[in-house]
Amino acid sequence: MLEYRIQQERAEELRREADRERLVREATAARRRSRAERTGERHGGERHEGEGRRSPRRWIRAA
């Protein structure tokens, strides 16, 4: 009986962890998607002059 309960708890823990990872992945994908839509990357929108592959945020931090 105790063995079974321990197994159930471990299974539940793994399920929760998997759910958390999935949520993080989905949130990251949604963020990436919305940024791409803002910059027009998703619909093949041409880039404005001086707008390279790297986002301004990245090169501000890199400088």
Secondary structure, 3 states (H helix, E strand, C coil): CHHHHHHHHHHHHHHHHHHHHHHHHHHHHHHHHHHHHHCCCCCCCCCCCCCCCCCHHHHHHHC
